[in-house]
Amino acid sequence: MSSLRLVVYTDAAHRGGAEVNLSRVLAALPEFVAVTVVGVDAEVVDWLVGFRQGAVGVVLEGIRDRTDVGRMVAHRRTFRSLRPDVLQFNLSTASSCQWAIAAAATIPGLPIVVVENSPLAVWSSTSGRLKRLTARRVAAHVAVGERTARSIEHSSGLAPGSIATLYHGLGPVGQVLVERPDEPTLLCVARLDPVKGVDVLLEAAALVAPPTRFVVAGEGGELAALLEQRSRLGLDGRVEFRAVPWEVRVADLMWAFDGFVLPSRVEGFPVTIVEAMLAGLPVVATRVGSVDEAVVEGVTGWIVPPEDPEALAAAIEELVADPAAARGRGAAGRDRAREHFTIDRTIEEYLLLYRRLLGAERWATLTGG
């Protein structure tokens, strides 16, 4: 039995949700899949390689723009030399990896898979034209959520239904010791970036009656501004910002909290919500991206409009006011996540995709059956 040579490409310069999604897939793929991670940032590449025994990392200089022909040629040469059975691009926005995809698209007979992790639209009309052009050469185009897929199609001018949905699930979550106050405490796990709406959460927290507290786990460039906002709102004693090292699985910390809040302005299919559901937490989240494909309003949690602190605060107050009902929603969320959003199901769908691209004969050679 030979190996399926999977080459995965990312142009990410930091570890965000798209890279976390990819790390889980790499860790769970079966042994007959030989993985090479190609990227433009050594730290990101090394981090991803660390999730899979035997994986190889390759770092290239990023392609700046359409005039950067030399680096496009270098990308193409690298892709050819690796002789992948499948070349998979992991996109954090609709315009991610676009010139690398264009370079790969010139290699005859190479199956290309594009994975969309975010509904963020293309950066420009030129980027949209390039996306439409390369989409003709892509063998499979998938997104991590149904609404994310439709949003990318609409913003990029792609044919309706041309992007399939492949949810990125998770493995079981554990329970490690975590400090938290005795008072009702809700957790938010988010990069400290404007798109995550942590500022909206602070506005909502100011409307929620004490003694309810909040822990915001995450790092990012907005920390100073958020700390100033926290002080201005008189929340220094009720909102804690906590940095969580990358080697710590935040999902294993969630069990100790009373609920999970995600106040995002933009999302794809946020894995933090699935983590919270698997940990048995009721979820309060905004109706953006594919959030409501995971959270069922009134059953597993609460869904409120984005940019609405009053609605967010009201949902939090309702959660805190009836702990038994909140625990019931958390239990329902756990059941739903275990049924629909597991990593085993995700890997099964990826393998079905690869089998379709390679054909039954080649697949039988790889798998021994």
SETOR-431683 format. One record per residue (C-alpha): residue in one letter; x, y, z. Coordinates in steps of 0.1 Angstrom, whole numbers, plus 5000, padded with zeros to 4 digits. Example, Ala and Ser with C-alpha at 12.3 -4.5 7.8 and 13.67 -1.06 7.14 Angstrom:
<sites>
A512349555078 S513749895071 
</sites>
This chain:
<sites>
M500050005000 S501450344990 S500850685005 L498450954993 R500651264989 L498651555003 V500251905000 V498552175020 Y499252545014 T498552845036 D499653205032 A498753295068 A501153505087 H499653425121 R497653135136 G493953215134 G490753015131 A491552885096 E494852745108 V493252585138 N490752415115 L493552285094 S495652165124 R492751945135 V492351795101 L496051725098 A496151555132 A493251325124 L493951215088 P494750845086 E498350715084 F498350645047 V498051025040 A501551175037 V501351545045 T503551835034 V502652185046 V503752465024 G503452825036 V505053175037 D505553205075 A507952965092 E506252985126 V502852895111 V504352615090 D506252465120 W503252495142 L501052305117 V503752035110 G503851975148 F500251835147 R501251535124 Q503951285129 G506151265098 A504751575082 V507251795063 G507252175061 V508352395032 V508652775036 L508452995005 E508653375000 G505053504997 I503853634964 R503354004967 D501154084937 R500554004900 T503954154891 D505853914913 V506453654886 G509653514901 R507853404932 M504953264913 V507453054893 A509052944925 H505652834939 R504852644907 R508252474907 T507852364944 F504352234938 R505552024908 S508551894927 L506451764956 R504351554931 P501151584952 D498151354946 V496051644959 L497052014964 Q494852174990 F494652554997 N493552675031 L491953025028 S491453265057 T489553505034 A488253484999 S491353644985 S493853435004 C496353224984 Q495053364951 W498353394933 A499553064946 I496352904933 A496953074899 A500452934897 A499252584906 A496352604881 T498952604853 I500152254862 P498351994840 G496451724857 L496951844893 P493851804915 I493352134934 V491052164965 V490152514978 V488852535014 E487052865024 N487152935062 S485553275062 P482753475045 L485053775042 A484753895006 V487453934980 W489654244984 S489054404950 S487354354916 T490654224903 S490753964930 G487253864922 R488153824885 L491153604894 K488953394918 R486453334890 L489253244866 T490952994889 A487652844900 R487352694866 R490552494872 V489752384908 A488752024912 A486852084945 H485752404962 V484352374997 A483452605026 V483252535064 G479552645065 E476552675042 R476053045046 T479853095042 A479652915009 R476753124996 S478453445008 I481653374989 E479753274958 H477753604959 S480653834966 S483053664941 G480553624913 L480753244913 A477853024902 P475252954929 G475852614944 S479452594931 I480952574966 A480052264987 T479852265025 L482252055046 Y481852135083 H485052125104 G484351925135 L486351855167 G487451565188 P486251515224 V487051795249 G488551735284 Q488351895317 V491552055331 L491752265362 V490952635356 E490552925380 R487253115380 P485253325404 D482453175425 E479953415408 P478253335375 T480953365349 L480753355311 L483653285288 C484453445255 V487253295234 A488253525205 R491153695188 L491254065200 D490354205166 P487454435157 V485654165137 K485253955169 G483154225186 V484754215220 D483954585224 V480254505219 L480554235247 L482054505270 E479054735262 A476754445270 A478554355302 A478054705315 L474254645311 V474354305329 A473654335366 P476454225390 P477653985402 T477953825367 R481553815355 F483253755322 V486553605311 V487853695276 A490553455265 G492553565235 E495353795223 G495554065196 G496254425187 E493154565203 L493954475239 A495054825249 A491854985235 L489654715251 L491354765285 E490655135283 Q487055065274 R486754825303 S487955095327 R485755355312 L482755135317 G483655055353 L484254685345 D487754635358 G486454405386 R484054205364 V485854145331 E489153965330 F491353945298 R493353625299 A496053515274 V496053145267 P499252985253 W498852815220 E499852485235 V496852495258 R493552355245 V491052615254 A488252365249 D489452175279 L488952485301 M485452555290 W483652305313 A484152535344 F482152825330 D478352885331 G478052985294 F479953085263 V479553425245 L480753505209 P479753865199 S481353855164 R480754095136 V482053845110 E482453465112 G482653155091 F481852845111 P483452925145 V485052625160 T484952785195 I481252755194 V481452385187 E484052345215 A481652515239 M478852285228 L480951975232 A481852105267 G478152135275 L477852515277 P474852715265 V475952955238 V475053325233 A476253435198 T475453675171 R473653585139 V476653605115 G478253365091 S477253005098 V476753045135 D473052945133 E474052625115 A475452515148 V473452695175 V469752635176 E467952945190 G465952845221 V467252485221 T471052505225 G471452875232 W470553225222 I471253405189 V471153785188 P471754045161 P475354175157 E476254525170 D473454505196 P474754525232 E471154545246 A470154225229 L473354055239 A472954165275 A469254045276 A470253695264 I473053685290 E470653795318 E468253525308 L471053255309 V472153365343 A468653395357 D467753035352 P470852805356 A468852485353 A467352585319 A470752705308 R472352375317 G469552205297 R470452405266 G474052315272 A473251945273 A471251975241 G474152155225 R476451875235 D474151615219 R473951825187 A477651865184 R478351505189 E475851415162 H476851665135 F480251825143 T482851565151 I486351545136 D485651185126 R482751305104 T484951575089 I487751335080 E485251095065 E484051365042 Y487551475033 L488451115024 L485351075003 L486351394985 Y489851264978 R488550934966 R486351114941 L489251324928 L491651034925 G489250764912 A488450424926 E491450244911 R494050484926 W492150494959 A492150114962 T495950124957 L496350374985 T494050215010 G494449845001 G490849804993 
</sites>
